[in-house]
Amino acid sequence: MRHRKLRAGLSVVALSLLAAGTPAVAGAQGGDAGETARHCNFDAMTGQQRCFGSVQEATADVRARSGVRAGEITQATLFDEKDFGGASFTVYGDGLCEKNDQVDYQINLPEDWQNRVSSVQPWGDCWIWLYPEPDLGGDRDGPFKENTGDVGELMNDRTRSVGLS
């Protein structure tokens, strides 16, 4: 199986910042010091995660950075509640997924996103596969080829890694 492994790990400092309710990446805008960062952008090319207090702030961050790298596209959005509610984790990568019966991108979710996924939205011609173990381990569910408001009992609140194909 050919795939690109993407790092979604956070440092101890970043996890501490998240727990304190401040943005996960130094310099990230969004949210007051007392507001919990709930909407995260994950840059699949660098492994960096930036979290914000609202979807609007997270979207503004992506728009502000859109001219930085040509070809950066949205590949998937994961939600911690059914019907696309609650916190969100949006993955941005360097291109569309190929339809070649292989996982093109692999993501081990950071600790604060493990065992939380309840609904998904695929983007960038990607299909989403959910796994209960890191490195695409264990039984998988998917592919989720379209907006799915409920991932079902098998993987609801059990996802630790994600494959995009």
Secondary structure as UniProt FT lines:
FT   STRAND          4..6
FT   HELIX           12..20
FT   TURN            26..27
FT   TURN            33..34
FT   STRAND          39..43
FT   TURN            44..47
FT   STRAND          48..52
FT   HELIX           55..65
FT   TURN            66..68
FT   TURN            70..71
FT   STRAND          73..81
FT   HELIX           82..84
FT   STRAND          85..93
FT   STRAND          105..108
FT   HELIX           111..113
FT   TURN            114..115
FT   STRAND          119..122
FT   TURN            124..125
FT   STRAND          128..131
FT   HELIX           134..136
FT   STRAND          141..144
FT   TURN            153..158
FT   STRAND          161..164
//
